[in-house]
Amino acid sequence: MNLTGSFSLIAALSLSIFGHPVPAYAQADGGTGAALSPAAFDYQPQDDDERGLWMQMDELEREVKNSQSLIKDPELNAYIRKILCSAVGESCGRVRIYIMRTPYFNASMAPNGMMIVWSGLLLRTKNEAELASVLGHEFSHFDRLHSLQSFRNIRQKTDAMAWMSFVPYVGFIGQIGAIRSIFSFSRDMERQADLVSLDYLADAGYDPRAASDIWRRLRAEMDATAEERKRKSQKDNNGGFFASHPNSGERMEYLEQAAAQKPPKNYVRNEAEYRAALARWWPLLIDDQIKLNDFGATEFLLRQLGESGWTPQLLYARAELYRARGKEGDFTQAAAFYRQSLAADAELAESWRGLGLALIRSGAPEEGKTALHRYLRANPDAFDRGIIEMMAGAGK
C-alpha cells in the first residue's frame, strides 16, 4: 500500500462521511507513541460491526506509525497536547495526538481516540486560542460519539462490513449514494461540535472569538487563491461531498454570535507563546506551503504572519515564494526581499543563497556569484555546496 496516497484518500473520503476526516496514525503523548489502555475510554464497541470499525482504525495506526510524514518532535507534540488539555481538561487523557507533515488546513478524530493534526493547520492558526478551538471541535466529535452514530446510520442503509472493506481503496467512491444519505444529520453534528468548542475555549480562559477569526481568514485565503488563478472563489461552495458542512460564511457568523454571548472576562490568545513554540518548525512549514504552487494563498498567509512584524525569516520566505513562481519581474522582486532579510540579519545564510540565484536569473550574474560565495562562507557544510560552487565560479 502507498501509505501517503492511502492516507490522503482515506482522509478525503472520510471527511464526507463523518464531517471530519478519519485520521491515520499520528504522534501520541509527546512523542512516545504509547497507546492508552482500553479502560481509558468511556465507550467501547458494542457489537461485531463496531469492533470491526475499530480494528480498521487500529490497522491504520500501525501502518502510518512509520510514515515519513509523521512529526515526532517531543517538544512540539507536548505543546499541542498541552493546548488540547487546557481546552478540554482531564478528558484529554482519552486522546492520542499525532502530527502529520501535510501542508493543508485540517485536524480530525477517529472513534478509537486517535486525533490527527495536519501541519498546515499549525501554519494557519496564529495563537493557542485558535488552535484550541479546532482541537476542541474535533474532541467534541469524539466525546459525543459522532463517528459511531454515522457508522450506525451507514449500517442501516448498506452492508457495513462491505463498506469497511472499501475504505482503503478508490472503489469506495462507488458508495456515493450511501454517503449522501447521511449528510442531513452530519451538518447538525458539525454545528454542535463548533458550539461546544466555544464552551471549551471560554471555560479554559481562551478568547472564544478566536474560532470565527479562523474561518474569516480561510475565506480570505480562498479569495486570494481565486484572484491569483483568475477563477471564482470556492469559499461558499458546499456542494457534493461537502454538503454536510455548514457554509464557511454561515459558520463564521454563528461562531461570532455565540462568542459574543459568553460572559466577558480577561480571555487570552497567547500568540507570542505560540510563535515561540512553532519557531523551529516554521521554516519547514512555509517551505511545504510554497511547494503547493498556490501563490495567492501563500502570499496571503505571509502577509498575515507579517502583521506581527516582518522578521528576516518571513522576508526570506516571501522572497522564496517570488523566486519559485518565476514570472516576469519576480526575480527582481525576490532579490529585493532577500536584501531586506539580510539587512535585518546579515548572517542568514539561506538569504545569501536565494539572493545569488535570483540575481543570476534577473540578469546580474557577477553580483549573484558574489552573493553565492557569501552563502558558502556562511554555511561551509551546505548540502548543495557542489552545485553552488559550480554556479559561483572562481572563489572571491
C-alpha positions in Angstrom: 0.0 0.0 0.0 1.2 3.5 -0.8 1.0 5.0 2.7 0.9 8.7 1.8 -1.6 8.2 -1.0 -3.8 5.9 1.0 -3.8 8.3 3.9 -4.8 11.2 1.7 -7.6 9.2 0.1 -9.0 7.9 3.3 -8.9 11.4 4.9 -10.7 13.0 1.9 -13.4 10.3 1.7 -13.9 10.2 5.5 -14.4 14.0 5.5 -17.6 13.3 3.6 -18.8 10.6 5.9 -18.0 11.8 9.4 -17.9 15.5 8.9 -14.2 15.3 9.7 -11.5 13.0 8.3 -10.9 9.7 10.0 -7.2 10.0 10.7 -4.4 7.6 10.3 -1.6 7.4 12.8 -0.1 10.4 14.4 2.4 11.1 17.2 1.0 10.3 20.6 1.8 11.5 24.1 4.7 13.9 23.4 6.5 11.5 21.0 6.3 8.3 23.0 3.8 6.6 20.7 2.3 4.9 23.8 -1.2 3.6 23.4 -3.9 4.2 26.0 -5.4 1.2 27.8 -9.0 0.3 26.9 -10.0 1.4 30.4 -9.1 5.0 29.4 -12.2 5.3 27.2 -15.7 5.8 28.4 -17.1 4.0 25.4 -16.3 0.6 24.0 -17.6 -1.1 20.8 -21.0 -2.6 21.4 -21.2 -5.2 18.6 -19.2 -7.0 15.9 -19.6 -4.3 13.3 -18.4 -1.6 15.6 -15.5 -3.8 16.7 -14.7 -4.2 13.0 -14.6 -0.4 12.5 -12.2 0.0 15.4 -10.0 -2.8 14.0 -9.8 -0.8 10.7 -8.6 2.3 12.6 -6.1 0.3 14.6 -4.7 -1.1 11.4 -4.3 2.4 10.0 -2.5 3.3 13.2 0.0 0.6 12.8 0.6 1.4 9.1 1.0 5.2 9.4 3.2 4.9 12.5 6.2 4.5 10.4 5.3 7.2 7.8 8.0 9.7 6.9 5.3 12.4 7.2 4.9 11.8 11.0 6.4 14.6 13.1 8.0 13.0 16.1 9.4 16.1 17.8 8.6 15.5 21.5 8.5 19.3 22.4 6.1 20.1 19.6 3.9 17.1 20.4 3.9 18.0 24.1 2.9 21.6 23.3 0.0 20.6 21.1 -1.2 18.2 23.8 -0.9 21.0 26.4 -3.2 23.2 24.3 -5.8 20.3 24.0 -5.7 19.6 27.7 -6.0 23.3 28.6 -9.2 23.3 26.5 -10.9 20.0 27.4 -9.4 19.3 30.8 -8.5 15.8 32.1 -10.6 14.2 29.3 -7.6 14.8 27.0 -6.1 11.7 28.5 -8.6 9.7 26.4 -6.9 11.0 23.2 -3.7 10.2 21.4 -2.4 13.1 19.4 -0.4 12.7 16.2 1.0 15.4 13.9 1.4 14.8 10.2 3.6 17.0 7.9 0.8 17.7 5.4 0.5 21.4 4.2 -3.3 21.7 4.4 -5.7 23.0 7.0 -7.1 20.1 8.8 -7.5 18.2 12.1 -9.6 15.1 12.7 -10.5 12.3 15.1 -11.3 8.6 14.9 -13.8 6.8 17.2 -10.9 4.9 18.9 -9.3 8.1 20.3 -6.8 9.0 17.6 -6.5 12.7 16.9 -4.5 13.9 13.9 -3.3 17.4 13.3 -2.0 18.4 9.9 0.9 20.8 9.8 -1.0 23.2 7.5 -3.3 23.9 10.4 -0.4 24.9 12.6 0.8 27.3 9.9 -2.7 28.9 9.6 -3.6 29.3 13.3 -2.0 32.4 14.8 -2.3 31.6 18.5 -3.2 29.0 21.1 -6.8 30.1 21.3 -7.3 29.4 17.6 -5.7 26.0 17.7 -7.6 25.1 20.8 -10.9 25.9 19.0 -10.1 23.4 16.3 -8.8 20.7 18.6 -11.8 21.3 20.9 -14.1 20.9 17.8 -12.6 17.5 17.0 -12.6 16.3 20.5 -16.3 17.1 20.8 -17.0 14.8 17.8 -15.2 12.1 19.7 -16.7 12.8 23.0 -20.3 12.7 21.6 -19.7 9.6 19.5 -20.5 11.3 16.2 -18.4 8.9 14.2 -20.2 5.9 15.7 -23.6 7.5 15.1 -22.7 8.0 11.5 -21.4 4.4 11.3 -24.7 3.1 12.6 -26.6 5.2 10.1 -24.5 3.7 7.3 -25.1 0.2 8.6 -28.8 0.8 8.3 -28.5 1.7 4.7 -25.9 -0.7 3.3 -23.8 -3.6 4.4 -21.4 -2.2 7.0 -18.7 -4.8 6.7 -18.6 -4.4 2.9 -18.4 -0.6 3.4 -15.4 -1.1 5.7 -13.6 -3.3 3.2 -13.9 -0.4 0.6 -12.4 2.3 2.8 -8.7 1.8 1.8 -9.5 1.7 -1.9 -10.6 4.0 -4.6 -13.6 1.8 -5.2 -15.2 3.3 -2.2 -16.2 6.3 -4.4 -18.8 4.0 -5.8 -20.6 4.2 -2.5 -21.6 7.9 -3.1 -25.3 7.1 -2.7 -24.9 5.8 0.8 -22.6 8.7 1.7 -25.1 11.3 0.6 -27.8 9.7 2.6 -26.3 10.7 5.9 -25.5 14.3 5.0 -28.5 15.8 6.8 -27.5 15.0 10.3 -23.8 15.3 9.7 -24.4 19.1 9.3 -26.0 19.2 12.8 -23.0 17.3 14.2 -20.6 19.9 12.8 -22.6 22.8 14.2 -22.8 21.1 17.6 -19.1 20.5 17.6 -18.4 24.1 16.7 -20.5 25.5 19.5 -19.2 23.0 22.1 -15.7 24.1 21.2 -16.6 27.7 22.2 -17.6 26.4 25.7 -14.2 24.7 25.9 -12.4 27.9 25.0 -14.3 30.1 27.4 -14.0 27.7 30.3 -10.2 27.4 29.7 -9.8 31.2 29.6 -9.1 31.3 25.8 -10.8 34.0 23.8 -13.9 32.4 22.2 -13.8 35.0 19.4 -10.7 33.2 18.0 -12.9 30.5 16.4 -14.6 32.8 14.0 -11.3 34.5 13.2 -10.0 31.3 11.7 -12.9 31.0 9.2 -12.7 34.6 8.3 -9.1 34.2 7.3 -9.7 30.9 5.5 -12.4 32.6 3.4 -9.9 35.4 2.6 -7.3 32.8 1.7 -9.7 31.2 -0.8 -10.3 34.6 -2.3 -6.6 35.1 -2.7 -6.2 31.8 -4.4 -9.1 32.5 -6.8 -7.8 36.0 -7.6 -4.3 34.8 -8.5 -5.8 32.0 -10.7 -8.5 34.2 -12.1 -11.2 31.9 -11.0 -14.3 32.2 -8.9 -13.7 31.8 -5.2 -14.7 28.5 -3.6 -15.3 29.9 -0.2 -19.1 29.4 -0.4 -19.0 26.2 -2.4 -20.6 23.5 -0.2 -21.9 21.1 -2.9 -21.1 17.5 -3.5 -19.2 15.7 -0.7 -19.1 18.9 1.4 -22.9 19.3 1.6 -22.7 18.0 5.2 -20.7 21.0 6.4 -22.1 24.4 7.3 -21.1 27.0 4.8 -17.9 28.7 5.9 -19.6 32.1 5.9 -22.5 30.7 8.0 -20.0 29.1 10.3 -18.1 32.3 10.8 -21.3 34.2 11.6 -22.8 31.8 14.1 -19.5 31.3 15.9 -19.1 35.1 16.1 -22.6 35.5 17.5 -22.2 32.7 20.0 -18.9 34.0 21.2 -20.4 37.4 21.9 -22.8 35.7 24.3 -20.0 34.4 26.5 -19.5 36.2 29.8 -16.9 39.0 29.5 -13.6 38.3 31.2 -9.8 38.6 30.6 -9.6 36.0 27.9 -6.1 35.2 26.4 -4.9 34.1 23.0 -1.2 33.5 23.7 0.2 34.5 20.3 3.8 35.1 21.5 3.9 31.6 23.2 2.5 30.0 20.1 5.1 31.6 17.7 7.9 30.6 20.0 6.8 27.0 20.2 6.5 26.8 16.4 9.7 28.7 15.6 11.9 25.7 14.9 9.3 24.1 12.6 8.0 27.3 11.0 10.6 27.5 8.1 9.8 23.9 7.0 6.0 24.5 7.1 6.5 27.6 5.0 8.6 25.7 2.5 5.9 23.0 2.3 3.3 25.7 1.6 5.4 27.3 -1.1 5.7 23.9 -2.9 2.0 23.7 -3.3 2.3 26.3 -6.1 -0.6 28.3 -4.7 1.0 31.8 -4.9 -2.1 33.7 -3.9 -2.8 31.7 -0.7 0.9 31.7 0.3 1.3 35.4 -0.2 -1.8 35.9 1.9 -0.5 33.7 4.7 2.8 35.5 4.7 1.1 38.9 4.9 -1.0 37.6 7.8 2.1 36.5 9.6 3.8 39.7 8.7 1.2 41.7 10.6 3.1 40.9 13.8 6.3 42.2 12.2 8.3 41.2 9.2 11.2 39.1 10.6 14.2 38.2 8.5 12.8 34.7 8.2 9.5 35.9 6.9 11.2 38.2 4.3 13.3 35.2 3.2 10.1 33.1 2.8 8.4 35.8 0.8 11.5 36.1 -1.5 11.5 32.3 -1.9 7.8 32.5 -3.0 8.5 35.0 -5.7 11.6 33.1 -6.9 9.6 29.9 -7.0 6.9 31.5 -9.2 9.4 33.0 -11.6 7.1 35.2 -13.6 8.3 38.4 -15.3 9.7 40.7 -12.7 9.5 38.1 -9.9 13.3 37.5 -9.7 13.9 41.2 -9.2 11.1 41.3 -6.6 12.6 38.3 -4.9 16.1 39.9 -4.8 14.6 42.9 -3.1 13.0 40.8 -0.3 16.3 38.8 0.1 18.1 42.2 0.6 15.6 43.3 3.2 16.0 40.0 5.0 19.8 40.4 5.0 19.6 44.0 6.1 17.9 42.7 9.3 20.2 39.6 9.7 23.3 39.5 7.5 24.1 36.0 8.9 21.1 34.4 7.4 22.9 32.1 5.0 19.8 31.0 3.1 19.1 34.6 2.1 22.5 34.9 0.5 21.9 31.8 -1.4 18.5 32.9 -2.6 19.8 36.4 -3.4 22.6 34.9 -5.6 20.2 32.7 -7.5 17.7 35.5 -8.0 20.3 37.9 -9.2 21.7 35.4 -11.8 18.2 34.9 -13.1 17.4 38.6 -13.2 20.5 39.5 -15.3 23.1 40.4 -12.7 25.4 37.3 -12.8 28.5 38.8 -11.3 26.7 40.2 -8.3 24.8 36.9 -8.0 28.1 34.9 -7.9 29.3 37.2 -5.1 26.2 36.5 -3.1 26.6 32.8 -3.6 30.2 32.9 -2.3 28.8 34.7 0.8 26.4 31.9 1.2 29.2 29.3 1.1 31.3 31.2 3.6 28.3 31.5 6.0 27.4 27.8 5.5 30.6 25.8 4.8 28.8 22.4 5.2 25.9 23.4 2.8 24.1 20.4 1.4 24.3 21.9 -2.1 27.9 23.1 -1.9 28.9 21.3 -5.0 26.4 22.8 -7.4 26.6 26.2 -5.8 30.4 26.2 -6.2 29.9 25.4 -9.9 27.4 28.2 -10.3 29.6 30.7 -8.4 32.7 30.0 -10.4 36.2 31.0 -9.1 36.5 32.0 -5.4 36.1 35.6 -4.3 
